[in-house]
Amino acid sequence: DTVQIRDGILYINGEISEFNKGRELIVYSGIAKEAVTVPEDCYFVLGDNWNNSEDSRYEEINLIPAEHILGKIWIRIAPFVKIGFVD
């Protein structure tokens, strides 16, 4: 997969991401100014408050190896229309 932030909009594999809907534009693109190829065993992470988060856009953080992720999502509380357990 590829991730890019262009003109404040998040693109995944060249397509506008659904995460942009109803959200403010992303001010800082960081390393994602150019398309970033994400290997199968890594993740590109964005904070939920993406204009005030230090995440994969910053070279110091960059892509996160899967083996470094310890948590699991099991319930969603927002948006309210999708509240509930996550498969």
N, CA and C atoms as an extended XYZ file, in Angstrom:
261
Properties=species:S:1:pos:R:3:atomname:S:1:resname:S:1:resid:I:1 pbc="F F F"
N         0.835       -1.187        0.000 N   ASP     1
C         0.000        0.000        0.000 CA  ASP     1
C         0.878        1.248        0.000 C   ASP     1
N         0.313        2.350       -0.484 N   THR     2
C         0.999        3.637       -0.413 CA  THR     2
C         0.117        4.628        0.341 C   THR     2
N         0.786        5.550        1.032 N   VAL     3
C         0.119        6.613        1.765 CA  VAL     3
C         0.744        7.922        1.316 C   VAL     3
N        -0.115        8.919        1.059 N   GLN     4
C         0.383       10.243        0.692 CA  GLN     4
C        -0.582       11.288        1.223 C   GLN     4
N        -0.011       12.432        1.625 N   ILE     5
C        -0.838       13.562        2.049 CA  ILE     5
C        -0.516       14.705        1.098 C   ILE     5
N        -1.508       15.062        0.298 N   ARG     6
C        -1.328       16.082       -0.729 CA  ARG     6
C        -2.435       17.121       -0.585 C   ARG     6
N        -2.034       18.385       -0.503 N   ASP     7
C        -2.999       19.485       -0.344 CA  ASP     7
C        -3.933       19.263        0.841 C   ASP     7
N        -3.385       18.691        1.920 N   GLY     8
C        -4.148       18.496        3.146 CA  GLY     8
C        -5.068       17.300        3.141 C   GLY     8
N        -5.004       16.477        2.088 N   ILE     9
C        -5.902       15.326        1.952 CA  ILE     9
C        -5.093       14.037        1.987 C   ILE     9
N        -5.600       13.050        2.721 N   LEU    10
C        -4.963       11.748        2.850 CA  LEU    10
C        -5.378       10.855        1.685 C   LEU    10
N        -4.372       10.301        1.006 N   TYR    11
C        -4.604        9.367       -0.096 CA  TYR    11
C        -4.024        8.013        0.289 C   TYR    11
N        -4.783        6.968        0.060 N   ILE    12
C        -4.300        5.610        0.253 CA  ILE    12
C        -4.401        4.906       -1.094 C   ILE    12
N        -3.267        4.427       -1.567 N   ASN    13
C        -3.184        3.797       -2.886 CA  ASN    13
C        -3.725        4.712       -3.984 C   ASN    13
N        -3.436        6.004       -3.860 N   GLY    14
C        -3.822        6.976       -4.881 CA  GLY    14
C        -5.264        7.439       -4.822 C   GLY    14
N        -6.042        6.906       -3.895 N   GLU    15
C        -7.459        7.267       -3.753 CA  GLU    15
C        -7.662        8.081       -2.476 C   GLU    15
N        -8.557        9.049       -2.522 N   ILE    16
C        -8.872        9.833       -1.323 CA  ILE    16
C        -9.447        8.893       -0.263 C   ILE    16
N        -8.884        8.971        0.945 N   SER    17
C        -9.307        8.099        2.035 CA  SER    17
C       -10.649        8.534        2.609 C   SER    17
N       -11.428        7.561        3.051 N   GLU    18
C       -12.705        7.843        3.703 CA  GLU    18
C       -12.519        8.590        5.019 C   GLU    18
N       -11.309        8.543        5.598 N   PHE    19
C       -11.034        9.235        6.851 CA  PHE    19
C       -11.071       10.751        6.699 C   PHE    19
N       -11.033       11.270        5.461 N   ASN    20
C       -11.097       12.709        5.234 CA  ASN    20
C       -12.494       13.282        5.429 C   ASN    20
N       -13.501       12.450        5.303 N   LYS    21
C       -14.893       12.924        5.336 CA  LYS    21
C       -15.198       13.639        6.642 C   LYS    21
N       -15.598       14.895        6.525 N   GLY    22
C       -15.983       15.685        7.680 CA  GLY    22
C       -14.827       16.136        8.549 C   GLY    22
N       -13.606       15.987        8.077 N   ARG    23
C       -12.434       16.337        8.870 CA  ARG    23
C       -11.757       17.573        8.297 C   ARG    23
N       -10.989       18.236        9.133 N   GLU    24
C       -10.198       19.373        8.679 CA  GLU    24
C        -9.059       18.887        7.790 C   GLU    24
N        -8.503       19.787        6.997 N   LEU    25
C        -7.362       19.440        6.160 CA  LEU    25
C        -6.142       19.176        7.043 C   LEU    25
N        -5.266       18.305        6.582 N   ILE    26
C        -4.041       17.999        7.309 CA  ILE    26
C        -3.022       19.080        6.983 C   ILE    26
N        -2.534       19.767        8.006 N   VAL    27
C        -1.619       20.887        7.809 CA  VAL    27
C        -0.202       20.405        7.481 C   VAL    27
N         0.274       19.397        8.187 N   TYR    28
C         1.657       18.940        8.036 CA  TYR    28
C         1.690       17.572        7.371 C   TYR    28
N         2.303       17.480        6.185 N   SER    29
C         2.396       16.211        5.462 CA  SER    29
C         3.596       15.380        5.880 C   SER    29
N         4.665       16.040        6.299 N   GLY    30
C         5.870       15.329        6.721 CA  GLY    30
C         6.408       14.424        5.632 C   GLY    30
N         6.804       13.198        6.019 N   ILE    31
C         7.385       12.278        5.047 CA  ILE    31
C         6.361       11.832        4.003 C   ILE    31
N         5.069       12.039        4.282 N   ALA    32
C         4.016       11.623        3.357 CA  ALA    32
C         3.738       12.670        2.275 C   ALA    32
N         4.565       13.705        2.219 N   LYS    33
C         4.420       14.676        1.133 CA  LYS    33
C         4.581       13.954       -0.208 C   LYS    33
N         5.500       12.994       -0.236 N   GLU    34
C         5.653       12.079       -1.366 CA  GLU    34
C         5.032       10.754       -0.953 C   GLU    34
N         4.593        9.960       -1.907 N   ALA    35
C         3.978        8.665       -1.594 CA  ALA    35
C         4.947        7.794       -0.803 C   ALA    35
N         4.464        7.234        0.293 N   VAL    36
C         5.241        6.340        1.148 CA  VAL    36
C         4.726        4.921        0.918 C   VAL    36
N         5.610        4.020        0.530 N   THR    37
C         5.226        2.619        0.383 CA  THR    37
C         5.354        1.941        1.731 C   THR    37
N         4.263        1.318        2.171 N   VAL    38
C         4.225        0.685        3.487 CA  VAL    38
C         4.381       -0.826        3.310 C   VAL    38
N         5.488       -1.388        3.811 N   PRO    39
C         5.677       -2.838        3.699 CA  PRO    39
C         4.579       -3.596        4.441 C   PRO    39
N         4.395       -4.843        4.076 N   GLU    40
C         3.334       -5.667        4.648 CA  GLU    40
C         3.427       -5.801        6.164 C   GLU    40
N         4.616       -5.771        6.728 N   ASP    41
C         4.790       -5.977        8.171 CA  ASP    41
C         4.895       -4.672        8.954 C   ASP    41
N         4.442       -3.555        8.349 N   CYS    42
C         4.519       -2.242        8.996 CA  CYS    42
C         3.195       -1.496        8.869 C   CYS    42
N         3.076       -0.429        9.665 N   TYR    43
C         1.891        0.425        9.632 CA  TYR    43
C         2.304        1.885        9.569 C   TYR    43
N         1.544        2.679        8.833 N   PHE    44
C         1.655        4.132        8.839 CA  PHE    44
C         0.546        4.594        9.761 C   PHE    44
N         0.895        5.210       10.886 N   VAL    45
C        -0.118        5.598       11.872 CA  VAL    45
C        -0.317        7.108       11.879 C   VAL    45
N        -1.576        7.517       12.027 N   LEU    46
C        -1.949        8.925       12.165 CA  LEU    46
C        -2.742        9.066       13.448 C   LEU    46
N        -2.404       10.083       14.247 N   GLY    47
C        -3.183       10.347       15.447 CA  GLY    47
C        -4.587       10.806       15.084 C   GLY    47
N        -5.546       10.579       15.962 N   ASP    48
C        -6.925       10.970       15.662 CA  ASP    48
C        -7.110       12.485       15.635 C   ASP    48
N        -6.209       13.217       16.243 N   ASN    49
C        -6.217       14.676       16.174 CA  ASN    49
C        -5.025       15.061       15.299 C   ASN    49
N        -5.130       14.753       14.008 N   TRP    50
C        -3.950       14.732       13.142 CA  TRP    50
C        -3.222       16.048       12.969 C   TRP    50
N        -3.788       17.166       13.338 N   ASN    51
C        -3.032       18.415       13.279 CA  ASN    51
C        -2.323       18.729       14.591 C   ASN    51
N        -2.480       17.857       15.579 N   ASN    52
C        -1.791       18.017       16.863 CA  ASN    52
C        -1.206       16.695       17.343 C   ASN    52
N        -0.828       15.839       16.414 N   SER    53
C        -0.283       14.531       16.768 CA  SER    53
C         1.097       14.346       16.150 C   SER    53
N         1.970       13.695       16.880 N   GLU    54
C         3.241       13.262       16.309 CA  GLU    54
C         3.078       11.789       15.969 C   GLU    54
N         3.196       11.474       14.699 N   ASP    55
C         2.879       10.138       14.219 CA  ASP    55
C         3.811        9.776       13.072 C   ASP    55
N         3.408        8.891       12.205 N   SER    56
C         4.284        8.400       11.141 CA  SER    56
C         4.730        9.463       10.152 C   SER    56
N         4.123       10.620       10.168 N   ARG    57
C         4.569       11.704        9.289 CA  ARG    57
C         5.941       12.225        9.690 C   ARG    57
N         6.311       12.031       10.939 N   TYR    58
C         7.586       12.522       11.467 CA  TYR    58
C         8.663       11.462       11.288 C   TYR    58
N         9.818       11.881       10.766 N   GLU    59
C        10.923       10.944       10.522 CA  GLU    59
C        11.340       10.206       11.789 C   GLU    59
N        11.242       10.859       12.955 N   GLU    60
C        11.638       10.226       14.209 CA  GLU    60
C        10.748        9.036       14.551 C   GLU    60
N         9.522        9.045       14.064 N   ILE    61
C         8.572        7.964       14.350 CA  ILE    61
C         8.474        7.029       13.159 C   ILE    61
N         8.193        7.563       11.980 N   ASN    62
C         8.163        6.828       10.726 CA  ASN    62
C         7.180        5.662       10.778 C   ASN    62
N         7.423        4.639        9.986 N   LEU    63
C         6.541        3.474        9.948 CA  LEU    63
C         6.738        2.636       11.204 C   LEU    63
N         5.657        2.007       11.650 N   ILE    64
C         5.699        1.211       12.876 CA  ILE    64
C         5.685       -0.271       12.511 C   ILE    64
N         6.712       -1.026       12.921 N   PRO    65
C         6.694       -2.474       12.670 CA  PRO    65
C         5.527       -3.128       13.422 C   PRO    65
N         4.877       -4.089       12.791 N   ALA    66
C         3.726       -4.767       13.399 CA  ALA    66
C         4.063       -5.348       14.764 C   ALA    66
N         5.283       -5.824       14.930 N   GLU    67
C         5.677       -6.439       16.203 CA  GLU    67
C         5.722       -5.441       17.356 C   GLU    67
N         5.689       -4.126       17.055 N   HIS    68
C         5.706       -3.102       18.107 CA  HIS    68
C         4.301       -2.681       18.530 C   HIS    68
N         3.292       -3.198       17.868 N   ILE    69
C         1.903       -2.845       18.204 CA  ILE    69
C         1.357       -3.893       19.153 C   ILE    69
N         0.971       -3.437       20.333 N   LEU    70
C         0.552       -4.363       21.376 CA  LEU    70
C        -0.942       -4.353       21.644 C   LEU    70
N        -1.622       -3.264       21.313 N   GLY    71
C        -3.037       -3.144       21.628 CA  GLY    71
C        -3.928       -3.748       20.576 C   GLY    71
N        -5.219       -3.796       20.871 N   LYS    72
C        -6.212       -4.297       19.937 CA  LYS    72
C        -7.471       -3.457       20.086 C   LYS    72
N        -8.025       -3.044       18.959 N   ILE    73
C        -9.289       -2.300       18.980 CA  ILE    73
C       -10.421       -3.309       19.123 C   ILE    73
N       -11.319       -3.057       20.063 N   TRP    74
C       -12.442       -3.974       20.209 CA  TRP    74
C       -13.787       -3.262       20.303 C   TRP    74
N       -13.746       -1.920       20.516 N   ILE    75
C       -14.997       -1.168       20.538 CA  ILE    75
C       -14.760        0.210       19.931 C   ILE    75
N       -15.751        0.699       19.198 N   ARG    76
C       -15.670        2.013       18.557 CA  ARG    76
C       -16.723        2.901       19.222 C   ARG    76
N       -16.309        4.140       19.554 N   ILE    77
C       -17.262        5.057       20.184 CA  ILE    77
C       -17.577        6.261       19.301 C   ILE    77
N       -16.895        6.390       18.184 N   ALA    78
C       -17.178        7.488       17.256 CA  ALA    78
C       -16.840        7.029       15.844 C   ALA    78
N       -17.562        7.469       14.879 N   PRO    79
C       -18.755        8.305       14.960 CA  PRO    79
C       -19.915        7.534       15.584 C   PRO    79
N       -20.826        8.262       16.149 N   PHE    80
C       -21.923        7.646       16.899 CA  PHE    80
C       -22.741        6.663       16.068 C   PHE    80
N       -22.850        6.893       14.757 N   VAL    81
C       -23.628        5.976       13.914 CA  VAL    81
C       -22.941        4.621       13.762 C   VAL    81
N       -21.657        4.524       14.131 N   LYS    82
C       -20.924        3.264       14.018 CA  LYS    82
C       -20.500        2.730       15.391 C   LYS    82
N       -21.107        3.226       16.455 N   ILE    83
C       -20.716        2.801       17.796 CA  ILE    83
C       -20.987        1.300       17.967 C   ILE    83
N       -20.056        0.616       18.626 N   GLY    84
C       -20.251       -0.812       18.878 CA  GLY    84
C       -18.945       -1.577       18.812 C   GLY    84
N       -19.066       -2.895       18.851 N   PHE    85
C       -17.895       -3.762       18.824 CA  PHE    85
C       -17.305       -3.834       17.419 C   PHE    85
N       -15.988       -3.982       17.347 N   VAL    86
C       -15.267       -4.083       16.084 CA  VAL    86
C       -14.873       -5.531       15.871 C   VAL    86
N       -15.122       -6.045       14.677 N   ASP    87
C       -14.742       -7.441       14.353 CA  ASP    87
C       -13.249       -7.578       14.230 C   ASP    87
